[in-house]
Amino acid sequence: RRYLHIDTAAEIFTIYDRSYFFIFTSLSQRKMFFKEIQSLKPENLQFIIQKDVQQKFISKLQAKWSTGEMSNFEYLFWLNVLSGRSIHDLSQYPVYPWVICDYERDKIDFYDN
């Protein structure tokens, strides 16, 4: 994970719907942190994202989303996470599209609540 656009952070998501964002002073400290976690062999550890694992995870997300097992918001949330965005770093906050709900007018009124 990046922090202030520098590749020295890590984010952990728990089964209790919480996440923790760690910032390290160097990339080597972050690598030691992940090695320590892997050596503990936590029972619920699903994976530590690496590029090859990330593509498999995206495929699973796409399948869940396309079959309706996942909401649009949840799908966009995970795509933001996998692209390196986090709610814990304001310089890389997640991006969500505007949703238009009035399809009957020819022009969009941005001031109509």
mmCIF file of the C-alpha atoms, coordinates in Angstrom:
data_MODEL
# 
_entry.id   MODEL 
# 
loop_
_atom_site.group_PDB 
_atom_site.id 
_atom_site.type_symbol 
_atom_site.label_atom_id 
_atom_site.label_alt_id 
_atom_site.label_comp_id 
_atom_site.label_asym_id 
_atom_site.label_entity_id 
_atom_site.label_seq_id 
_atom_site.pdbx_PDB_ins_code 
_atom_site.Cartn_x 
_atom_site.Cartn_y 
_atom_site.Cartn_z 
_atom_site.occupancy 
_atom_site.B_iso_or_equiv 
_atom_site.pdbx_formal_charge 
_atom_site.auth_seq_id 
_atom_site.auth_comp_id 
_atom_site.auth_asym_id 
_atom_site.auth_atom_id 
_atom_site.pdbx_PDB_model_num 
ATOM 1   C CA . ARG A 1 1   ? 0.000   0.000   0.000   1.00 0.00 ? 1   ARG A CA 1 
ATOM 2   C CA . ARG A 1 2   ? 1.176   3.538   -0.683  1.00 0.00 ? 2   ARG A CA 1 
ATOM 3   C CA . TYR A 1 3   ? 1.127   6.386   1.807   1.00 0.00 ? 3   TYR A CA 1 
ATOM 4   C CA . LEU A 1 4   ? 1.515   9.899   0.398   1.00 0.00 ? 4   LEU A CA 1 
ATOM 5   C CA . HIS A 1 5   ? 2.366   8.147   -2.896  1.00 0.00 ? 5   HIS A CA 1 
ATOM 6   C CA . ILE A 1 6   ? 5.345   6.324   -1.324  1.00 0.00 ? 6   ILE A CA 1 
ATOM 7   C CA . ASP A 1 7   ? 5.273   2.507   -1.266  1.00 0.00 ? 7   ASP A CA 1 
ATOM 8   C CA . THR A 1 8   ? 5.802   2.073   2.504   1.00 0.00 ? 8   THR A CA 1 
ATOM 9   C CA . ALA A 1 9   ? 2.395   1.276   4.025   1.00 0.00 ? 9   ALA A CA 1 
ATOM 10  C CA . ALA A 1 10  ? 0.231   -1.790  4.604   1.00 0.00 ? 10  ALA A CA 1 
ATOM 11  C CA . GLU A 1 11  ? -3.489  -2.209  5.156   1.00 0.00 ? 11  GLU A CA 1 
ATOM 12  C CA . ILE A 1 12  ? -5.060  -5.193  6.836   1.00 0.00 ? 12  ILE A CA 1 
ATOM 13  C CA . PHE A 1 13  ? -8.756  -6.071  6.585   1.00 0.00 ? 13  PHE A CA 1 
ATOM 14  C CA . THR A 1 14  ? -10.247 -8.242  9.307   1.00 0.00 ? 14  THR A CA 1 
ATOM 15  C CA . ILE A 1 15  ? -13.202 -10.630 9.369   1.00 0.00 ? 15  ILE A CA 1 
ATOM 16  C CA . TYR A 1 16  ? -14.839 -8.171  11.780  1.00 0.00 ? 16  TYR A CA 1 
ATOM 17  C CA . ASP A 1 17  ? -15.254 -5.494  9.040   1.00 0.00 ? 17  ASP A CA 1 
ATOM 18  C CA . ARG A 1 18  ? -12.387 -3.388  10.354  1.00 0.00 ? 18  ARG A CA 1 
ATOM 19  C CA . SER A 1 19  ? -9.226  -2.344  8.640   1.00 0.00 ? 19  SER A CA 1 
ATOM 20  C CA . TYR A 1 20  ? -5.890  -1.187  9.965   1.00 0.00 ? 20  TYR A CA 1 
ATOM 21  C CA . PHE A 1 21  ? -3.453  1.029   8.098   1.00 0.00 ? 21  PHE A CA 1 
ATOM 22  C CA . PHE A 1 22  ? 0.234   0.782   9.026   1.00 0.00 ? 22  PHE A CA 1 
ATOM 23  C CA . ILE A 1 23  ? 2.861   3.254   7.868   1.00 0.00 ? 23  ILE A CA 1 
ATOM 24  C CA . PHE A 1 24  ? 6.516   2.224   7.895   1.00 0.00 ? 24  PHE A CA 1 
ATOM 25  C CA . THR A 1 25  ? 9.622   4.333   7.473   1.00 0.00 ? 25  THR A CA 1 
ATOM 26  C CA . SER A 1 26  ? 10.997  2.004   4.805   1.00 0.00 ? 26  SER A CA 1 
ATOM 27  C CA . LEU A 1 27  ? 9.957   -0.728  2.406   1.00 0.00 ? 27  LEU A CA 1 
ATOM 28  C CA . SER A 1 28  ? 12.214  -3.209  4.213   1.00 0.00 ? 28  SER A CA 1 
ATOM 29  C CA . GLN A 1 29  ? 10.314  -2.645  7.480   1.00 0.00 ? 29  GLN A CA 1 
ATOM 30  C CA . ARG A 1 30  ? 7.052   -3.380  5.675   1.00 0.00 ? 30  ARG A CA 1 
ATOM 31  C CA . LYS A 1 31  ? 8.490   -6.593  4.221   1.00 0.00 ? 31  LYS A CA 1 
ATOM 32  C CA . MET A 1 32  ? 9.606   -7.712  7.703   1.00 0.00 ? 32  MET A CA 1 
ATOM 33  C CA . PHE A 1 33  ? 6.084   -6.958  9.002   1.00 0.00 ? 33  PHE A CA 1 
ATOM 34  C CA . PHE A 1 34  ? 4.500   -9.231  6.383   1.00 0.00 ? 34  PHE A CA 1 
ATOM 35  C CA . LYS A 1 35  ? 7.057   -11.987 6.947   1.00 0.00 ? 35  LYS A CA 1 
ATOM 36  C CA . GLU A 1 36  ? 6.222   -11.894 10.645  1.00 0.00 ? 36  GLU A CA 1 
ATOM 37  C CA . ILE A 1 37  ? 2.496   -12.141 9.942   1.00 0.00 ? 37  ILE A CA 1 
ATOM 38  C CA . GLN A 1 38  ? 3.036   -15.061 7.555   1.00 0.00 ? 38  GLN A CA 1 
ATOM 39  C CA . SER A 1 39  ? 5.236   -16.855 10.100  1.00 0.00 ? 39  SER A CA 1 
ATOM 40  C CA . LEU A 1 40  ? 2.428   -16.672 12.681  1.00 0.00 ? 40  LEU A CA 1 
ATOM 41  C CA . LYS A 1 41  ? 0.153   -18.503 10.215  1.00 0.00 ? 41  LYS A CA 1 
ATOM 42  C CA . PRO A 1 42  ? -3.102  -16.893 11.365  1.00 0.00 ? 42  PRO A CA 1 
ATOM 43  C CA . GLU A 1 43  ? -6.071  -19.200 10.877  1.00 0.00 ? 43  GLU A CA 1 
ATOM 44  C CA . ASN A 1 44  ? -8.161  -16.657 8.964   1.00 0.00 ? 44  ASN A CA 1 
ATOM 45  C CA . LEU A 1 45  ? -5.406  -15.284 6.715   1.00 0.00 ? 45  LEU A CA 1 
ATOM 46  C CA . GLN A 1 46  ? -6.729  -15.544 3.179   1.00 0.00 ? 46  GLN A CA 1 
ATOM 47  C CA . PHE A 1 47  ? -3.832  -13.977 1.320   1.00 0.00 ? 47  PHE A CA 1 
ATOM 48  C CA . ILE A 1 48  ? -1.351  -11.196 1.199   1.00 0.00 ? 48  ILE A CA 1 
ATOM 49  C CA . ILE A 1 49  ? -1.988  -9.376  -2.056  1.00 0.00 ? 49  ILE A CA 1 
ATOM 50  C CA . GLN A 1 50  ? 0.616   -9.915  -4.683  1.00 0.00 ? 50  GLN A CA 1 
ATOM 51  C CA . LYS A 1 51  ? 0.143   -9.211  -8.379  1.00 0.00 ? 51  LYS A CA 1 
ATOM 52  C CA . ASP A 1 52  ? -0.745  -12.799 -9.404  1.00 0.00 ? 52  ASP A CA 1 
ATOM 53  C CA . VAL A 1 53  ? -3.139  -13.238 -6.462  1.00 0.00 ? 53  VAL A CA 1 
ATOM 54  C CA . GLN A 1 54  ? -4.674  -9.828  -7.135  1.00 0.00 ? 54  GLN A CA 1 
ATOM 55  C CA . GLN A 1 55  ? -5.817  -10.843 -10.651 1.00 0.00 ? 55  GLN A CA 1 
ATOM 56  C CA . LYS A 1 56  ? -7.508  -13.990 -9.289  1.00 0.00 ? 56  LYS A CA 1 
ATOM 57  C CA . PHE A 1 57  ? -9.254  -11.888 -6.636  1.00 0.00 ? 57  PHE A CA 1 
ATOM 58  C CA . ILE A 1 58  ? -10.513 -9.432  -9.295  1.00 0.00 ? 58  ILE A CA 1 
ATOM 59  C CA . SER A 1 59  ? -11.958 -12.346 -11.279 1.00 0.00 ? 59  SER A CA 1 
ATOM 60  C CA . LYS A 1 60  ? -13.829 -13.545 -8.174  1.00 0.00 ? 60  LYS A CA 1 
ATOM 61  C CA . LEU A 1 61  ? -15.115 -10.027 -7.539  1.00 0.00 ? 61  LEU A CA 1 
ATOM 62  C CA . GLN A 1 62  ? -16.359 -9.732  -11.119 1.00 0.00 ? 62  GLN A CA 1 
ATOM 63  C CA . ALA A 1 63  ? -18.173 -13.065 -10.848 1.00 0.00 ? 63  ALA A CA 1 
ATOM 64  C CA . LYS A 1 64  ? -19.869 -12.098 -7.572  1.00 0.00 ? 64  LYS A CA 1 
ATOM 65  C CA . TRP A 1 65  ? -20.861 -8.688  -8.900  1.00 0.00 ? 65  TRP A CA 1 
ATOM 66  C CA . SER A 1 66  ? -22.218 -9.997  -12.203 1.00 0.00 ? 66  SER A CA 1 
ATOM 67  C CA . THR A 1 67  ? -24.393 -12.583 -10.433 1.00 0.00 ? 67  THR A CA 1 
ATOM 68  C CA . GLY A 1 68  ? -25.770 -10.045 -7.943  1.00 0.00 ? 68  GLY A CA 1 
ATOM 69  C CA . GLU A 1 69  ? -23.959 -11.487 -4.898  1.00 0.00 ? 69  GLU A CA 1 
ATOM 70  C CA . MET A 1 70  ? -22.239 -8.132  -4.382  1.00 0.00 ? 70  MET A CA 1 
ATOM 71  C CA . SER A 1 71  ? -23.618 -4.589  -4.524  1.00 0.00 ? 71  SER A CA 1 
ATOM 72  C CA . ASN A 1 72  ? -22.256 -1.937  -6.877  1.00 0.00 ? 72  ASN A CA 1 
ATOM 73  C CA . PHE A 1 73  ? -20.870 -0.035  -3.887  1.00 0.00 ? 73  PHE A CA 1 
ATOM 74  C CA . GLU A 1 74  ? -19.054 -3.091  -2.500  1.00 0.00 ? 74  GLU A CA 1 
ATOM 75  C CA . TYR A 1 75  ? -17.652 -3.926  -5.932  1.00 0.00 ? 75  TYR A CA 1 
ATOM 76  C CA . LEU A 1 76  ? -16.350 -0.352  -6.400  1.00 0.00 ? 76  LEU A CA 1 
ATOM 77  C CA . PHE A 1 77  ? -14.967 -0.384  -2.852  1.00 0.00 ? 77  PHE A CA 1 
ATOM 78  C CA . TRP A 1 78  ? -12.839 -3.460  -3.558  1.00 0.00 ? 78  TRP A CA 1 
ATOM 79  C CA . LEU A 1 79  ? -11.676 -2.141  -6.936  1.00 0.00 ? 79  LEU A CA 1 
ATOM 80  C CA . ASN A 1 80  ? -10.517 1.019   -5.155  1.00 0.00 ? 80  ASN A CA 1 
ATOM 81  C CA . VAL A 1 81  ? -8.699  -1.065  -2.526  1.00 0.00 ? 81  VAL A CA 1 
ATOM 82  C CA . LEU A 1 82  ? -6.973  -3.182  -5.160  1.00 0.00 ? 82  LEU A CA 1 
ATOM 83  C CA . SER A 1 83  ? -5.911  -0.087  -7.078  1.00 0.00 ? 83  SER A CA 1 
ATOM 84  C CA . GLY A 1 84  ? -4.135  1.251   -3.996  1.00 0.00 ? 84  GLY A CA 1 
ATOM 85  C CA . ARG A 1 85  ? -6.758  3.683   -2.712  1.00 0.00 ? 85  ARG A CA 1 
ATOM 86  C CA . SER A 1 86  ? -7.726  3.743   0.955   1.00 0.00 ? 86  SER A CA 1 
ATOM 87  C CA . ILE A 1 87  ? -10.024 5.703   3.235   1.00 0.00 ? 87  ILE A CA 1 
ATOM 88  C CA . HIS A 1 88  ? -7.028  5.918   5.578   1.00 0.00 ? 88  HIS A CA 1 
ATOM 89  C CA . ASP A 1 89  ? -4.961  8.079   3.220   1.00 0.00 ? 89  ASP A CA 1 
ATOM 90  C CA . LEU A 1 90  ? -6.641  11.319  2.129   1.00 0.00 ? 90  LEU A CA 1 
ATOM 91  C CA . SER A 1 91  ? -4.184  11.757  -0.739  1.00 0.00 ? 91  SER A CA 1 
ATOM 92  C CA . GLN A 1 92  ? -5.478  8.517   -2.305  1.00 0.00 ? 92  GLN A CA 1 
ATOM 93  C CA . TYR A 1 93  ? -9.091  8.438   -1.145  1.00 0.00 ? 93  TYR A CA 1 
ATOM 94  C CA . PRO A 1 94  ? -11.456 6.047   -3.001  1.00 0.00 ? 94  PRO A CA 1 
ATOM 95  C CA . VAL A 1 95  ? -13.222 7.255   -6.141  1.00 0.00 ? 95  VAL A CA 1 
ATOM 96  C CA . TYR A 1 96  ? -16.932 6.636   -6.720  1.00 0.00 ? 96  TYR A CA 1 
ATOM 97  C CA . PRO A 1 97  ? -18.929 7.807   -9.748  1.00 0.00 ? 97  PRO A CA 1 
ATOM 98  C CA . TRP A 1 98  ? -21.880 10.160  -9.570  1.00 0.00 ? 98  TRP A CA 1 
ATOM 99  C CA . VAL A 1 99  ? -25.178 8.330   -9.823  1.00 0.00 ? 99  VAL A CA 1 
ATOM 100 C CA . ILE A 1 100 ? -27.892 9.821   -12.003 1.00 0.00 ? 100 ILE A CA 1 
ATOM 101 C CA . CYS A 1 101 ? -31.399 8.840   -10.974 1.00 0.00 ? 101 CYS A CA 1 
ATOM 102 C CA . ASP A 1 102 ? -33.525 11.066  -13.236 1.00 0.00 ? 102 ASP A CA 1 
ATOM 103 C CA . TYR A 1 103 ? -33.637 9.454   -16.672 1.00 0.00 ? 103 TYR A CA 1 
ATOM 104 C CA . GLU A 1 104 ? -36.818 11.211  -17.857 1.00 0.00 ? 104 GLU A CA 1 
ATOM 105 C CA . ARG A 1 105 ? -35.461 14.727  -18.501 1.00 0.00 ? 105 ARG A CA 1 
ATOM 106 C CA . ASP A 1 106 ? -33.333 15.673  -21.476 1.00 0.00 ? 106 ASP A CA 1 
ATOM 107 C CA . LYS A 1 107 ? -31.041 17.850  -19.339 1.00 0.00 ? 107 LYS A CA 1 
ATOM 108 C CA . ILE A 1 108 ? -29.614 17.148  -15.900 1.00 0.00 ? 108 ILE A CA 1 
ATOM 109 C CA . ASP A 1 109 ? -30.418 19.659  -13.175 1.00 0.00 ? 109 ASP A CA 1 
ATOM 110 C CA . PHE A 1 110 ? -27.520 19.468  -10.714 1.00 0.00 ? 110 PHE A CA 1 
ATOM 111 C CA . TYR A 1 111 ? -29.338 21.702  -8.229  1.00 0.00 ? 111 TYR A CA 1 
ATOM 112 C CA . ASP A 1 112 ? -32.478 19.540  -8.003  1.00 0.00 ? 112 ASP A CA 1 
ATOM 113 C CA . ASN A 1 113 ? -32.261 17.484  -4.796  1.00 0.00 ? 113 ASN A CA 1 
# 
